Amino acid sequence: MIEGRRTAALEGITPVVEDYLKAIWSATEWDGPPATVSSLAERFGSTRPTVSATLRRLADRGLVHHERYGHATLTEDGARLAIFMVRRHRLLETYLVEHLDYAWDDIHDEAERLEHAVSDMFIERIDALLGRPRADPHGDPIPRADGRVSYPGDAGPLVDATPGVYRVVRVSDSGAARLRHFAGLGIGPGATLEVRARASGRRDRRSVVGPAGRALDPEDQQAIIVRPAHRSAGEGTLGLGADRGDPSS
C-alpha cells in the first residue's frame, strides 16, 4: 500500500517537490501532453532556469526522468509518491465541498495547503467518512489507498465526441473563473450535453449544447471529459478509460 511505504521515501522531500511530482503525473492523466520545463514554469509561476534546476534535483533523487529540452516523466518511485499526493488532494477537495460547504471553485488552493500538512490517519478517516468516494467534485478519480486509479472505460474528450447525448465525467479544475462559468451553465459531473451535427458547408461541423440550452465554445469543450449517456458501462469507444495504479503493484 502506498500509505504504508511512503514515509522513508518522503524524508527530506519538500512541498515544492511534492507539487512537482503531482503536476508531472497529472499532465498526462487524461491523455494530455507530457510536462515540459515551459509548462511547469507556467503552472508554478516560476522561471525556466528554476524549473530546470528542480527537475535536475528530482532526477538525482531517482524520481524523474528528464533530458535537456525534453519532457519530464516520473520514475516508479516518483509516480508512487505523485499518486499518494493526488489521493490526498482529491480527498481533501471532496471533504471541503461535502462537509464544509466550500464551492468547487474555492477548493483547489485550500487543498494544496492542507495536503502537505495533514497526517495519514486524517486522510484515512476522511476517506471513511466520505464513504470511499471514487471521484472528487470535478470528476477526477480518487486513487485508492493501494495506489490503483480507475477511469470510466468509455470516457473521452468532448472535443472528440461525435453527434449524440453525453454525460459529463470530468471538468478541468485548472482555473477558478472557468469553474464558476461552468457552474453558471449548470455543467458539472453528471450533467447532460448534446453534440449536434451542423449542415454541410459550415466550417464548424458540430455544436455542443449544455443543460441551459446554450452552446459551448471550443475553449469550454477542451476542458470537459464525457461518456455516452445511453451506453452501458465498459462499452464505449471514446477510449481513455483504464485501471491504472501503483507502478510497483
Phi and psi in degrees as GROMACS dihedral restraints (atoms count N, CA, C in turn):
[ dihedral_restraints ]
;  ai    aj    ak    al  type     phi  dphi    fc
    3     4     5     6     1   -58.9    20    10
    4     5     6     7     1   -46.2    20    10
    6     7     8     9     1   -70.1    20    10
    7     8     9    10     1   -16.9    20    10
    9    10    11    12     1   -90.8    20    10
   10    11    12    13     1   -15.8    20    10
   12    13    14    15     1  -109.7    20    10
   13    14    15    16     1    -4.8    20    10
   15    16    17    18     1   -89.0    20    10
   16    17    18    19     1   -15.1    20    10
   18    19    20    21     1   -59.5    20    10
   19    20    21    22     1   -52.6    20    10
   21    22    23    24     1   -65.0    20    10
   22    23    24    25     1   -39.2    20    10
   24    25    26    27     1   -65.3    20    10
   25    26    27    28     1   -28.0    20    10
   27    28    29    30     1   -89.7    20    10
   28    29    30    31     1    -4.5    20    10
   30    31    32    33     1   -60.4    20    10
   31    32    33    34     1   126.7    20    10
   33    34    35    36     1    82.1    20    10
   34    35    36    37     1    -2.4    20    10
   36    37    38    39     1   -88.2    20    10
   37    38    39    40     1   126.0    20    10
   39    40    41    42     1   -86.3    20    10
   40    41    42    43     1   164.5    20    10
   42    43    44    45     1   -55.7    20    10
   43    44    45    46     1   -33.9    20    10
   45    46    47    48     1   -61.7    20    10
   46    47    48    49     1   -45.3    20    10
   48    49    50    51     1   -63.4    20    10
   49    50    51    52     1   -43.5    20    10
   51    52    53    54     1   -58.5    20    10
   52    53    54    55     1   -41.5    20    10
   54    55    56    57     1   -65.4    20    10
   55    56    57    58     1   -38.5    20    10
   57    58    59    60     1   -63.1    20    10
   58    59    60    61     1   -46.4    20    10
   60    61    62    63     1   -60.7    20    10
   61    62    63    64     1   -42.6    20    10
   63    64    65    66     1   -64.6    20    10
   64    65    66    67     1   -41.8    20    10
   66    67    68    69     1   -66.4    20    10
   67    68    69    70     1   -40.3    20    10
   69    70    71    72     1   -66.0    20    10
   70    71    72    73     1   -41.7    20    10
   72    73    74    75     1   -65.9    20    10
   73    74    75    76     1   -44.9    20    10
   75    76    77    78     1   -68.4    20    10
   76    77    78    79     1   -25.0    20    10
   78    79    80    81     1   -57.5    20    10
   79    80    81    82     1   -38.4    20    10
   81    82    83    84     1  -104.5    20    10
   82    83    84    85     1     7.1    20    10
   84    85    86    87     1   -58.2    20    10
   85    86    87    88     1   -43.9    20    10
   87    88    89    90     1  -107.0    20    10
   88    89    90    91     1    41.4    20    10
   90    91    92    93     1    64.0    20    10
   91    92    93    94     1    29.8    20    10
   93    94    95    96     1   -79.9    20    10
   94    95    96    97     1   172.0    20    10
   96    97    98    99     1   -69.8    20    10
   97    98    99   100     1   148.6    20    10
   99   100   101   102     1   -61.3    20    10
  100   101   102   103     1   155.7    20    10
  102   103   104   105     1   -67.4    20    10
  103   104   105   106     1   144.5    20    10
  105   106   107   108     1  -128.2    20    10
  106   107   108   109     1   171.7    20    10
  108   109   110   111     1   -57.5    20    10
  109   110   111   112     1   -43.7    20    10
  111   112   113   114     1   -64.5    20    10
  112   113   114   115     1   -45.4    20    10
  114   115   116   117     1   -67.5    20    10
  115   116   117   118     1   -36.6    20    10
  117   118   119   120     1   -70.5    20    10
  118   119   120   121     1   -36.9    20    10
  120   121   122   123     1   -62.5    20    10
  121   122   123   124     1   -40.0    20    10
  123   124   125   126     1   -68.0    20    10
  124   125   126   127     1   -42.0    20    10
  126   127   128   129     1   -61.0    20    10
  127   128   129   130     1   -40.7    20    10
  129   130   131   132     1  -102.1    20    10
  130   131   132   133     1     3.3    20    10
  132   133   134   135     1    61.7    20    10
  133   134   135   136     1    39.3    20    10
  135   136   137   138     1  -117.4    20    10
  136   137   138   139     1  -176.8    20    10
  138   139   140   141     1   -99.6    20    10
  139   140   141   142     1   158.0    20    10
  141   142   143   144     1   -61.9    20    10
  142   143   144   145     1   -43.1    20    10
  144   145   146   147     1   -60.0    20    10
  145   146   147   148     1   -39.0    20    10
  147   148   149   150     1   -64.6    20    10
  148   149   150   151     1   -43.6    20    10
  150   151   152   153     1   -63.6    20    10
  151   152   153   154     1   -44.2    20    10
  153   154   155   156     1   -59.5    20    10
  154   155   156   157     1   -41.4    20    10
  156   157   158   159     1   -65.3    20    10
  157   158   159   160     1   -40.6    20    10
  159   160   161   162     1   -64.9    20    10
  160   161   162   163     1   -42.0    20    10
  162   163   164   165     1   -63.8    20    10
  163   164   165   166     1   -36.5    20    10
  165   166   167   168     1   -62.8    20    10
  166   167   168   169     1   -41.2    20    10
  168   169   170   171     1   -64.7    20    10
  169   170   171   172     1   -40.3    20    10
  171   172   173   174     1   -65.7    20    10
  172   173   174   175     1   -38.8    20    10
  174   175   176   177     1   -64.5    20    10
  175   176   177   178     1   -39.6    20    10
  177   178   179   180     1   -63.7    20    10
  178   179   180   181     1   -28.6    20    10
  180   181   182   183     1   -87.6    20    10
  181   182   183   184     1     0.5    20    10
  183   184   185   186     1    76.7    20    10
  184   185   186   187     1    25.4    20    10
  186   187   188   189     1  -105.0    20    10
  187   188   189   190     1   -20.9    20    10
  189   190   191   192     1  -139.0    20    10
  190   191   192   193     1   143.6    20    10
  192   193   194   195     1  -100.9    20    10
  193   194   195   196     1   126.0    20    10
  195   196   197   198     1  -156.0    20    10
  196   197   198   199     1   125.8    20    10
  198   199   200   201     1  -109.0    20    10
  199   200   201   202     1   148.8    20    10
  201   202   203   204     1   -53.6    20    10
  202   203   204   205     1   131.9    20    10
  204   205   206   207     1    69.6    20    10
  205   206   207   208     1     8.0    20    10
  207   208   209   210     1  -107.6    20    10
  208   209   210   211     1  -174.7    20    10
  210   211   212   213     1   -76.7    20    10
  211   212   213   214     1   157.6    20    10
  213   214   215   216     1  -103.8    20    10
  214   215   216   217     1   126.0    20    10
  216   217   218   219     1  -128.9    20    10
  217   218   219   220     1   162.7    20    10
  219   220   221   222     1   -96.8    20    10
  220   221   222   223     1   143.8    20    10
  222   223   224   225     1   -75.8    20    10
  223   224   225   226     1   176.6    20    10
  225   226   227   228     1   -59.7    20    10
  226   227   228   229     1   -43.7    20    10
  228   229   230   231     1   -64.5    20    10
  229   230   231   232     1   -41.6    20    10
  231   232   233   234     1   -63.2    20    10
  232   233   234   235     1   -42.3    20    10
  234   235   236   237     1   -65.4    20    10
  235   236   237   238     1   -38.9    20    10
  237   238   239   240     1   -62.1    20    10
  238   239   240   241     1   -44.3    20    10
  240   241   242   243     1   -70.2    20    10
  241   242   243   244     1   -35.3    20    10
  243   244   245   246     1   -62.8    20    10
  244   245   246   247     1   -44.9    20    10
  246   247   248   249     1   -63.6    20    10
  247   248   249   250     1   -37.9    20    10
  249   250   251   252     1   -57.8    20    10
  250   251   252   253     1   -44.2    20    10
  252   253   254   255     1   -71.9    20    10
  253   254   255   256     1   -37.7    20    10
  255   256   257   258     1   -62.2    20    10
  256   257   258   259     1   -42.1    20    10
  258   259   260   261     1   -58.4    20    10
  259   260   261   262     1   -47.2    20    10
  261   262   263   264     1   -58.7    20    10
  262   263   264   265     1   -49.5    20    10
  264   265   266   267     1   -59.0    20    10
  265   266   267   268     1   -47.4    20    10
  267   268   269   270     1   -74.4    20    10
  268   269   270   271     1   -33.0    20    10
  270   271   272   273     1   -66.7    20    10
  271   272   273   274     1   -41.0    20    10
  273   274   275   276     1   -64.2    20    10
  274   275   276   277     1   -42.2    20    10
  276   277   278   279     1   -58.7    20    10
  277   278   279   280     1   -43.9    20    10
  279   280   281   282     1   -64.1    20    10
  280   281   282   283     1   -42.4    20    10
  282   283   284   285     1   -62.4    20    10
  283   284   285   286     1   -42.7    20    10
  285   286   287   288     1   -61.8    20    10
  286   287   288   289     1   -38.6    20    10
  288   289   290   291     1   -74.5    20    10
  289   290   291   292     1   -48.2    20    10
  291   292   293   294     1   -80.1    20    10
  292   293   294   295     1   -25.5    20    10
  294   295   296   297     1  -120.9    20    10
  295   296   297   298     1   -16.8    20    10
  297   298   299   300     1  -119.6    20    10
  298   299   300   301     1     8.6    20    10
  300   301   302   303     1    59.6    20    10
  301   302   303   304     1    32.2    20    10
  303   304   305   306     1   -73.4    20    10
  304   305   306   307     1   148.4    20    10
  306   307   308   309     1   -78.4    20    10
  307   308   309   310     1   153.9    20    10
  309   310   311   312     1   -67.9    20    10
  310   311   312   313     1   -16.6    20    10
  312   313   314   315     1   -89.3    20    10
  313   314   315   316     1    -1.9    20    10
  315   316   317   318     1  -106.1    20    10
  316   317   318   319     1    -6.1    20    10
  318   319   320   321     1   -90.5    20    10
  319   320   321   322     1   -22.1    20    10
  321   322   323   324     1   -62.3    20    10
  322   323   324   325     1   -53.7    20    10
  324   325   326   327     1   -65.4    20    10
  325   326   327   328     1   -36.6    20    10
  327   328   329   330     1   -63.3    20    10
  328   329   330   331     1   -45.2    20    10
  330   331   332   333     1   -65.5    20    10
  331   332   333   334     1   -34.2    20    10
  333   334   335   336     1   -58.9    20    10
  334   335   336   337     1   -40.1    20    10
  336   337   338   339     1   -71.9    20    10
  337   338   339   340     1   -41.5    20    10
  339   340   341   342     1   -74.4    20    10
  340   341   342   343     1   -33.2    20    10
  342   343   344   345     1   -61.8    20    10
  343   344   345   346     1   -24.9    20    10
  345   346   347   348     1   -86.1    20    10
  346   347   348   349     1   -11.6    20    10
  348   349   350   351     1  -109.8    20    10
  349   350   351   352     1   -34.0    20    10
  351   352   353   354     1   -76.6    20    10
  352   353   354   355     1   158.1    20    10
  354   355   356   357     1   -83.3    20    10
  355   356   357   358     1   164.7    20    10
  357   358   359   360     1   -59.9    20    10
  358   359   360   361     1   -38.0    20    10
  360   361   362   363     1   -62.5    20    10
  361   362   363   364     1   -40.6    20    10
  363   364   365   366     1   -61.3    20    10
  364   365   366   367     1   -44.3    20    10
  366   367   368   369     1   -62.0    20    10
  367   368   369   370     1   -43.9    20    10
  369   370   371   372     1   -63.6    20    10
  370   371   372   373     1   -38.5    20    10
  372   373   374   375     1   -66.9    20    10
  373   374   375   376     1   -42.2    20    10
  375   376   377   378     1   -72.7    20    10
  376   377   378   379     1   -30.3    20    10
  378   379   380   381     1   -59.9    20    10
  379   380   381   382     1   -46.0    20    10
  381   382   383   384     1   -66.3    20    10
  382   383   384   385     1   -43.5    20    10
  384   385   386   387     1   -59.1    20    10
  385   386   387   388     1   -38.4    20    10
  387   388   389   390     1   -80.6    20    10
  388   389   390   391     1    -5.3    20    10
  390   391   392   393     1    81.8    20    10
  391   392   393   394     1    30.9    20    10
  393   394   395   396     1    53.9    20    10
  394   395   396   397     1    61.0    20    10
  396   397   398   399     1   -63.7    20    10
  397   398   399   400     1   149.1    20    10
  399   400   401   402     1   -90.0    20    10
  400   401   402   403     1   -22.9    20    10
  402   403   404   405     1  -145.3    20    10
  403   404   405   406     1   155.3    20    10
  405   406   407   408     1   -86.5    20    10
  406   407   408   409     1   179.5    20    10
  408   409   410   411     1   -61.9    20    10
  409   410   411   412     1   -20.6    20    10
  411   412   413   414     1   -90.8    20    10
  412   413   414   415     1    -5.5    20    10
  414   415   416   417     1    97.3    20    10
  415   416   417   418     1    -1.1    20    10
  417   418   419   420     1   -72.6    20    10
  418   419   420   421     1   135.9    20    10
  420   421   422   423     1   -66.5    20    10
  421   422   423   424     1   143.8    20    10
  423   424   425   426     1   -95.2    20    10
  424   425   426   427     1   118.3    20    10
  426   427   428   429     1   -57.9    20    10
  427   428   429   430     1   143.8    20    10
  429   430   431   432     1   -77.0    20    10
  430   431   432   433     1   169.9    20    10
  432   433   434   435     1   -63.9    20    10
  433   434   435   436     1   -24.1    20    10
  435   436   437   438     1   -88.7    20    10
  436   437   438   439     1     3.0    20    10
  438   439   440   441     1    95.5    20    10
  439   440   441   442     1    -6.4    20    10
  441   442   443   444     1   -75.3    20    10
  442   443   444   445     1   145.6    20    10
  444   445   446   447     1  -131.2    20    10
  445   446   447   448     1   122.4    20    10
  447   448   449   450     1  -106.4    20    10
  448   449   450   451     1   137.0    20    10
  450   451   452   453     1  -124.0    20    10
  451   452   453   454     1   148.4    20    10
  453   454   455   456     1   -59.8    20    10
  454   455   456   457     1   133.2    20    10
  456   457   458   459     1   -69.4    20    10
  457   458   459   460     1   -16.5    20    10
  459   460   461   462     1  -116.2    20    10
  460   461   462   463     1    22.5    20    10
  462   463   464   465     1   -90.2    20    10
  463   464   465   466     1   152.3    20    10
  465   466   467   468     1  -167.3    20    10
  466   467   468   469     1   171.4    20    10
  468   469   470   471     1   -64.6    20    10
  469   470   471   472     1   138.7    20    10
  471   472   473   474     1   -58.0    20    10
  472   473   474   475     1   -34.1    20    10
  474   475   476   477     1   -65.3    20    10
  475   476   477   478     1   -18.6    20    10
  477   478   479   480     1   -97.6    20    10
  478   479   480   481     1    -3.0    20    10
  480   481   482   483     1   -75.0    20    10
  481   482   483   484     1   135.9    20    10
  483   484   485   486     1   -83.8    20    10
  484   485   486   487     1   167.7    20    10
  486   487   488   489     1   -52.4    20    10
  487   488   489   490     1   136.5    20    10
  489   490   491   492     1   157.1    20    10
  490   491   492   493     1  -174.7    20    10
  492   493   494   495     1  -108.0    20    10
  493   494   495   496     1   134.3    20    10
  495   496   497   498     1  -133.4    20    10
  496   497   498   499     1   157.2    20    10
  498   499   500   501     1  -111.2    20    10
  499   500   501   502     1   141.1    20    10
  501   502   503   504     1   -72.0    20    10
  502   503   504   505     1   129.6    20    10
  504   505   506   507     1   -97.2    20    10
  505   506   507   508     1   -43.9    20    10
  507   508   509   510     1  -149.6    20    10
  508   509   510   511     1   140.6    20    10
  510   511   512   513     1  -119.3    20    10
  511   512   513   514     1   130.1    20    10
  513   514   515   516     1   -59.1    20    10
  514   515   516   517     1   136.4    20    10
  516   517   518   519     1  -101.4    20    10
  517   518   519   520     1    27.4    20    10
  519   520   521   522     1   -73.6    20    10
  520   521   522   523     1   -11.5    20    10
  522   523   524   525     1  -155.6    20    10
  523   524   525   526     1   132.1    20    10
  525   526   527   528     1   -63.6    20    10
  526   527   528   529     1   -38.0    20    10
  528   529   530   531     1   -63.0    20    10
  529   530   531   532     1   -41.1    20    10
  531   532   533   534     1   -67.5    20    10
  532   533   534   535     1   -37.6    20    10
  534   535   536   537     1   -63.2    20    10
  535   536   537   538     1   -40.3    20    10
  537   538   539   540     1   -64.5    20    10
  538   539   540   541     1   -38.7    20    10
  540   541   542   543     1   -60.5    20    10
  541   542   543   544     1   -46.8    20    10
  543   544   545   546     1   -65.0    20    10
  544   545   546   547     1   -38.7    20    10
  546   547   548   549     1   -60.4    20    10
  547   548   549   550     1   -39.6    20    10
  549   550   551   552     1   -65.4    20    10
  550   551   552   553     1   -26.2    20    10
  552   553   554   555     1   -90.0    20    10
  553   554   555   556     1    -2.0    20    10
  555   556   557   558     1    75.4    20    10
  556   557   558   559     1    24.8    20    10
  558   559   560   561     1  -106.5    20    10
  559   560   561   562     1   121.8    20    10
  561   562   563   564     1  -163.8    20    10
  562   563   564   565     1   178.9    20    10
  564   565   566   567     1   -53.1    20    10
  565   566   567   568     1   129.8    20    10
  567   568   569   570     1    96.1    20    10
  568   569   570   571     1   -16.1    20    10
  570   571   572   573     1   -68.1    20    10
  571   572   573   574     1   153.0    20    10
  573   574   575   576     1  -100.8    20    10
  574   575   576   577     1   133.7    20    10
  576   577   578   579     1  -124.8    20    10
  577   578   579   580     1   149.2    20    10
  579   580   581   582     1  -119.5    20    10
  580   581   582   583     1   126.5    20    10
  582   583   584   585     1   -96.1    20    10
  583   584   585   586     1   121.6    20    10
  585   586   587   588     1  -114.4    20    10
  586   587   588   589     1   141.8    20    10
  588   589   590   591     1   -81.2    20    10
  589   590   591   592     1   143.2    20    10
  591   592   593   594     1  -105.1    20    10
  592   593   594   595     1   165.0    20    10
  594   595   596   597     1   -59.2    20    10
  595   596   597   598     1   145.1    20    10
  597   598   599   600     1   -61.5    20    10
  598   599   600   601     1   149.5    20    10
  600   601   602   603     1    98.5    20    10
  601   602   603   604     1   -19.1    20    10
  603   604   605   606     1   -78.0    20    10
  604   605   606   607     1   137.9    20    10
  606   607   608   609     1   -62.5    20    10
  607   608   609   610     1   -41.1    20    10
  609   610   611   612     1   -92.5    20    10
  610   611   612   613     1   105.9    20    10
  612   613   614   615     1   -80.8    20    10
  613   614   615   616     1    -4.7    20    10
  615   616   617   618     1  -145.5    20    10
  616   617   618   619     1   155.9    20    10
  618   619   620   621     1  -133.4    20    10
  619   620   621   622     1   156.0    20    10
  621   622   623   624     1  -123.6    20    10
  622   623   624   625     1   125.8    20    10
  624   625   626   627     1  -113.6    20    10
  625   626   627   628     1   131.1    20    10
  627   628   629   630     1   -91.7    20    10
  628   629   630   631     1  -175.8    20    10
  630   631   632   633     1   -59.0    20    10
  631   632   633   634     1   -32.4    20    10
  633   634   635   636     1   -86.2    20    10
  634   635   636   637     1     4.8    20    10
  636   637   638   639     1    82.9    20    10
  637   638   639   640     1     5.4    20    10
  639   640   641   642     1   -94.0    20    10
  640   641   642   643     1   142.4    20    10
  642   643   644   645     1   -76.2    20    10
  643   644   645   646     1   143.0    20    10
  645   646   647   648     1   -93.0    20    10
  646   647   648   649     1   135.5    20    10
  648   649   650   651     1   -78.6    20    10
  649   650   651   652     1   165.6    20    10
  651   652   653   654     1   -57.1    20    10
  652   653   654   655     1   -35.5    20    10
  654   655   656   657     1   -65.5    20    10
  655   656   657   658     1   -39.6    20    10
  657   658   659   660     1   -61.7    20    10
  658   659   660   661     1   -43.2    20    10
  660   661   662   663     1   -63.1    20    10
  661   662   663   664     1   -32.8    20    10
  663   664   665   666     1   -62.8    20    10
  664   665   666   667     1   -23.2    20    10
  666   667   668   669     1   -93.6    20    10
  667   668   669   670     1     4.8    20    10
  669   670   671   672     1  -123.2    20    10
  670   671   672   673     1   135.7    20    10
  672   673   674   675     1  -108.6    20    10
  673   674   675   676     1   136.0    20    10
  675   676   677   678     1  -130.6    20    10
  676   677   678   679     1   170.3    20    10
  678   679   680   681     1  -139.7    20    10
  679   680   681   682     1   153.0    20    10
  681   682   683   684     1   -57.4    20    10
  682   683   684   685     1   136.8    20    10
  684   685   686   687     1   -74.3    20    10
  685   686   687   688     1   -27.3    20    10
  687   688   689   690     1  -115.8    20    10
  688   689   690   691     1    23.4    20    10
  690   691   692   693     1  -110.9    20    10
  691   692   693   694     1   137.0    20    10
  693   694   695   696     1   -69.2    20    10
  694   695   696   697     1   155.5    20    10
  696   697   698   699     1   -58.3    20    10
  697   698   699   700     1   137.8    20    10
  699   700   701   702     1    88.6    20    10
  700   701   702   703     1    -2.0    20    10
  702   703   704   705     1  -102.7    20    10
  703   704   705   706     1     0.5    20    10
  705   706   707   708     1   -73.3    20    10
  706   707   708   709     1   169.1    20    10
  708   709   710   711     1  -121.9    20    10
  709   710   711   712     1     2.7    20    10
  711   712   713   714     1   -71.5    20    10
  712   713   714   715     1   -36.0    20    10
  714   715   716   717     1    88.7    20    10
  715   716   717   718     1    20.3    20    10
  717   718   719   720     1   -91.7    20    10
  718   719   720   721     1   -18.7    20    10
  720   721   722   723     1   -69.3    20    10
  721   722   723   724     1   149.9    20    10
  723   724   725   726     1  -173.0    20    10
  724   725   726   727     1   168.1    20    10
  726   727   728   729     1  -109.1    20    10
  727   728   729   730     1   104.6    20    10
  729   730   731   732     1  -111.3    20    10
  730   731   732   733     1   172.6    20    10
  732   733   734   735     1   178.3    20    10
  733   734   735   736     1  -156.2    20    10
  735   736   737   738     1   -52.6    20    10
  736   737   738   739     1   118.3    20    10
  738   739   740   741     1   -62.3    20    10
  739   740   741   742     1   -15.7    20    10
  741   742   743   744     1   -93.4    20    10
  742   743   744   745     1    -6.4    20    10
